[in-house]
Amino acid sequence: MSILVTPATPDDVRAIAEVRTAAAAHLTTTFGGGHWSTRTSEAAVRDALRTPLVLVARTASLVVGTLRLQTRKPRTIDITYFTPVRRPLYVVDVAVHPDVQRQGIGRQLMAAAADAAARWPANGIRLDTYDDPAGAGGFYRACRYREVARVTYRDVPLLYYELLLPSPRGARPGAG
């Protein structure tokens, strides 16, 4: 299957909501109900398109995966656990449609996020995932992210991961 990863457009809103909802339903069927059992509305996706970058993975005609790369720290992340970097970015809302999971689409999305972050310029990517069988810790490790902490946020066990990128040209070291 040939996959192309591109920035999302307003025309992708319905497809992104469907992919995220299908992925959440699959996790719920596989692991039972949890924080991951959330239906994604088109309004939420339209709102997400206001963030700096939403990527989609598409076949010739279908959106089959998505993620969001943003400068704003999610409330679930405590930066004290991460390597201090001047320009961090955060990956959120990663989803691949269950019908095409385990075919490399998620890895392509994560590689595209790292490429976009390097051009941003940013020098680190941070994310969290559930510290639960429904979480994607193994996937992020396979994508060369380093686990930096296990924490609990509002009674939800989380894993923090980071990917350090080469410092952007002209950047000075500093805390982020």
N, C-alpha and C positions, 0 to 999 in steps of 0.2 A: 504494500500500500504506500503510495507516494503522499507525503505530508508536507505542507507548506505552513510555516509559522509566520504570521503577520500581525501588525497592530489591528486591534478590533475597530470596527466602525459602528455607527448607530444602526446599520442594517443587520448587525450580528446580535442585537440585544436578545431577541427571542431564543435564538440558538444557544447563546451562552447560558441563559436561564435554564433551558432544557438540559444542557450538559451538567450543570451544577446540581440540579434537582435529581437527575438520574443517578449521578455519582452518590449523592446523599442517600437516596433510596436503596441503592445497592449496599452501602455500608450498613444501613439499618437492617436490611434483610440478612446480611452476613453476620453482623456482630450485635444486633439488637439496638434498641433505641439509645440515643445519647445526644450530646451537643451537636454531633454531625448530622442529625436527623432533621435538617431544616430545608424546607422548600424555598427556592430562590425565585423572587418575583422579577418581572421585567423592570419594574420601577427601581429595584435595588441594583440591577445591572446598569440601567441608565445613569443612576447616581455614581456607580463605580467608574463609568466611562469619563467622569470628570477628573479622576486621578491621573497622574502623569502617563501611565502606560498599562493598557490591558492587551495581552497577547492572546491570539487564538491559533490553534492548530486545525488545519482544514484539509480535507481530501478535495478532490475536484469540485465537489458540490456541498459538502457538509462540514460544519464546525464540530470537531470531535474532542477538543480539549481547550482549556483556557487557564490563564493565571493573571494576576495583577501585580505590578511592580510599582511601589509607591515610596515617597520620601517621608511620609508621616508614620511615626511609630504606632503600631497597634497597641491598644491598651493592655493586652495580655503579655506584652514583652517588657521585661526589666533590663535595661541596657547595662546594668552593672555586671552582668554575667558574660558580656561579649567583649571581644578584643576592641579596645578603643580605636576607632577610625574617624577620619574627618568627615567623610561623606557616605554614610550608610544608606542602603535601600532595603526595603522590606518586601518579601514575597508573601502574598496572601491569595486566598480563593483559588487554589490549585485544584483542578478537576479534569479528569479524562472520562469520557463516556464509557460505562462498563462493557459495552459490546466490543470495544477496541483496546481495553486495558491490556498491559503486559506485551505491547507491541513496540515499545520505544517512544511512544508519543509524549509521555510525561518527561522523559529524558530530553527529548528535543525541545520541549517548552522550557525546561530548566536551563539548557545550554543557550537558548535564545535570550533568556532573562540575563544570564551572565554576560553575554555579548552586548546586550543593550546597556547593562550597568557599566561595563567598561567604557562604552562610548559616552555615557551620561555626562561627566565622568563620576564614578563612584569607586570606592575602594573596599567595599564590603557589602555582602548581602546577608540579611538576617531573616529568620523565620521561626515559627513554632509549629508544633504538631502535637496531637494527643499522645500522651504516654499510656497507650492502651493498644490492644490488638487492632483496633480500628484506625490507629494512627499510621503515619507514613514514615516512621523513623528509618526503617531499612531502605526505603526508596531514596531518602535524602542522603543517607550514607553512600549508597550506590552512585549518587550524583556528585560525590566527592565533597559533600558538606560535612563539617566537623561538629559533633555534638559538644555543646559547651555547658549545658546544665539540665538538671531535672528539677522542675519547680511545681508548685501548686498555685493556681490562680483561681480564686473563688471556688475552692473545692474541686477544681478540675486539674488533674495531673497533666503537665505539659513537658515536652522536650524542646530545648532551644538548639538551633543549628545556625552555623555561619559558614560563609564562603568568603575568604579574603581574596581580594583582587589586587593586581599591581597598582601602586599609587598612581593616580592621574598625573600627567606631566605638569610640573610647577606646583603641585600640592605640597603642603607642609604637614608633617605629622601633627596630630592633635586628637583630642577626645571628641567623640560623637555620640 
